[in-house]
Structure formats: C-alpha cells, structure tokens
Amino acid sequence: MHIAQPQPATAAHQRAGVAESRTRDRVARTVLEHGPVTAADVACRLGVTPAAVRRHLDALEAEGLVQAREPRPTATRGRGRPARAYVLTDAGHASMTTGYDDLAASAMAFLAEQLGPQAVEAFAARRVGELERRYAPKVEEAGADVDARAEALAQALAQDGYAASTRPVRGPAGDVGTQLCQGHCPVQHVAARFPQLCDAETEVFSRLLGVHVQRLATLAGGAHVCTTHVPARTTRTTGTTSTTPRTPDGRNA
C-alpha cells in the first residue's frame, strides 16, 4: 500500500516569505523616517502587532541595520523599564543608498583637484538650486505662515525620498520654532566628504522659508537624522523677508 507523502506548501511559504520581507522593509523605513521610535509606535503606524514589530526589529538589529537607544531617565519615570527607541545604523542607511556613491565622490574629488574648492561649491549650489525651483511653488502655496511652509517643504522632500518630517519646538511660553528632520539623504556618504552639499541645502531652506534657518545635525556628520531649526516668528513683506529674533517669552532679542 502506497501512502502519499505530504508535499510542502512551497507557494504558500514563498508568499509568506515575501510578506515577511515587505513588513520588515516597512519597519526599517518607519525607523528611518521617525527614529528614534519605539516598537509600540512602529506597530501603531503600520497597523501590525507590537510582537511582530519586535521580531523584525530584533532581526534588523542582529543584521546591524538598526540599533536600540536606552531612553533618558526622567524625574516622572513610572513603573517598569522604559521602552527602547530605535534608529538606523550607518549600515542601515547604506543599505538604502545607491551604488553610485563612490563614483560621485570620485567625480567631485576630481573637480576639486582640477578647478579648486570653489568649483565644488558651485556644483553644490547648482544641484540644490534645481530642488529650490521645483519646491518653491509648493512652499508658496502654503502661504506666509512659517510652520505651514516648513511642513510643505517637508512633504516635498519626503516625495523625493528624504524621509522628511517636522516637529514643533516648544518653550516655556509656547512654540519657539520647528525642527525640519530628514531621516534619509541620497548623498549622505558624498556629503560626508564634501559638506558644501549640506551648506548649500541649508541656504536653500532659508530662502524657501523666508527665515534664517540653522542646521543642528546632519547624517553626513554622524547623526541619525538631519535636523534644521526653523524659527517660529517672522515678518514677510512683498518681495522681501525680514526676521526679528525673539526670546522664548516673545520679547525682541
């Protein structure tokens, strides 16, 4: 008597594997865009169980693509151990970059060698100038409010793969500005060698938002996110823009 042996559900296993891979990619992308972020927050954003997210985070951590940061102690700490927050590692960022980094860096090094550092600055200005021309209409549609303009700029950057978002900065008397965060930079490794790219981008942000912004941290400099401070208060006039620095309590600086 021949007993048929059960056949493995190859197709079902393959589909399950693809689904797992896609979920892991979504988890990694969420950490990139919103990190430092907890497993519970990732689960909420993706609509999956915290247990599933922790499984993927453990796998990503084992591969060296994410790392957990211990939360800072607070005076109002409750019972139990605070949840750890995750960020992408350098390897994690590198896994999302193209294979043209070395070529681009070599080309810029050749440019600097042949024509001097001013040539690199001119190239950087031209590159971000193209972004400025594309982003300007979207930012202008947001009106004169600086926070709204920063949000419009973040959305435009996010559409171009910069994983950008905005976060309010609050002081004792309320909002004192906005942080424009970029969780991914397509030219991160090139910018590490040629910071002129970051400098030119910062100047473009100032022109688009109509305020003097300040770059606080960059991926190229080793931070887990590019952070640009956008001051809250500004006076815009036709054709020109002026700013009045103020202290957090609203007085002129």
C-alpha positions, 0 to 999 in steps of 0.5 A: 500500500502506497501512502502519499507523502505530504508535499510542502506548501512551497507557494504558500511559504514563498508568499509568506516569505515575501510578506515577511520581507515587505513588513520588515522593509516597512519597519526599517523605513518607519525607523528611518523616517521617525527614529528614534521610535519605539516598537509600540509606535512602529506597530501603531503606524503600520497597523501590525502587532507590537510582537511582530514589530519586535521580531523584525526589529530584533532581526534588523538589529542582529543584521546591524541595520538598526540599533536600540537607544536606552531612553533618558531617565526622567524625574516622572519615570513610572513603573517598569523599564522604559521602552527602547527607541530605535534608529538606523545604523550607518549600515542601515542607511547604506543599505538604502543608498545607491551604488553610485556613491563612490563614483560621485565622490570620485567625480567631485574629488576630481573637480576639486583637484582640477578647478579648486574648492570653489568649483565644488561649491558651485556644483553644490549650489547648482544641484540644490538650486534645481530642488529650490525651483521645483519646491518653491511653488509648493512652499508658496502655496502654503502661504506666509505662515512659517510652520505651514511652509516648513511642513510643505517643504517637508512633504516635498522632500519626503516625495523625493525620498528624504524621509522628511518630517517636522516637529514643533519646538516648544518653550516655556511660553509656547512654540519657539520654532520647528525642527525640519528632520530628514531621516534619509539623504541620497548623498549622505556618504558624498556629503560626508566628504564634501559638506558644501552639499549640506551648506548649500541645502541649508541656504536653500531652506532659508530662502524657501522659508523666508527665515534664517534657518540653522542646521543642528545635525546632519547624517553626513556628520554622524547623526541619525537624522538631519535636523534644521531649526526653523524659527517660529516668528517672522515678518514677510513683506512683498518681495522681501523677508525680514526676521526679528529674533525673539526670546522664548517669552516673545520679547525682541532679542 
